[in-house]
């Protein structure tokens, strides 16, 4: 069977993908560039939250097999990603 952390990570990614598809359909429905950009920009919040949550779930699942120092380095890497993509 699968580990709970794996199921949680997969479920989060499935929900995120479903949301992406729903937003794509909504963009097609509104059929206006201004509204489509507004709807699309709302996903800018979802992506990083899913990344953080999925990573956190994975690290919690590995917490008994990985040192605190390595966990800190992983989170520092995520912070660097956020800083790097910031506008």
GIURJO-V275641 format. One record per residue. N is the residue number from 0. RES is the residue in one small letter. SS is DSSP state (~ for helix, > for strand, _ for the rest). PSI is psi in whole degrees, 0 to 359 (NA if undefined). BURIAL is # if it has 9 or more other C-alpha atoms within 8 Angstrom, else .. Layout:
BEGIN
n	res	ss	psi	burial
N	RES	SS	PSI	BURIAL
N	RES	SS	PSI	BURIAL
END
This chain:
BEGIN
n	res	ss	psi	burial
0	x	_	166	.
1	x	_	153	.
2	x	_	155	.
3	x	~	322	.
4	x	~	320	#
5	x	~	316	#
6	x	~	318	#
7	x	~	316	#
8	x	~	316	#
9	x	~	319	.
10	x	~	318	.
11	x	~	317	#
12	x	~	324	#
13	x	~	318	.
14	x	~	319	.
15	x	~	316	#
16	x	~	320	.
17	x	~	318	.
18	x	~	318	.
19	x	~	316	#
20	x	~	318	.
21	x	~	320	.
22	x	~	321	#
23	x	~	317	.
24	x	~	322	.
25	x	~	320	.
26	x	~	317	#
27	x	~	323	.
28	x	~	316	.
29	x	~	328	.
30	x	_	33	.
31	x	_	130	.
32	x	~	317	.
33	x	~	312	.
34	x	~	322	#
35	x	~	319	#
36	x	~	321	.
37	x	~	315	.
38	x	~	316	#
39	x	~	321	#
40	x	~	337	.
41	x	~	335	.
42	x	~	345	#
43	x	~	336	.
44	x	~	322	.
45	x	~	315	#
46	x	~	305	#
47	x	~	325	.
48	x	~	320	.
49	x	~	318	#
50	x	~	310	.
51	x	~	315	#
52	x	~	316	.
53	x	~	317	#
54	x	~	318	#
55	x	~	315	.
56	x	~	316	#
57	x	~	317	#
58	x	~	323	#
59	x	~	321	.
60	x	~	334	#
61	x	~	0	.
62	x	_	332	#
63	x	_	349	.
64	x	_	1	.
65	x	_	144	.
66	x	_	158	.
67	x	~	324	.
68	x	~	316	.
69	x	~	322	.
70	x	~	317	#
71	x	~	319	.
72	x	~	321	.
73	x	~	314	.
74	x	~	325	.
75	x	~	321	.
76	x	~	320	.
77	x	~	318	#
78	x	~	318	.
79	x	~	321	.
80	x	~	313	.
81	x	~	320	.
82	x	~	320	.
83	x	~	327	.
84	x	~	357	.
85	x	_	146	.
86	x	_	NA	.
END
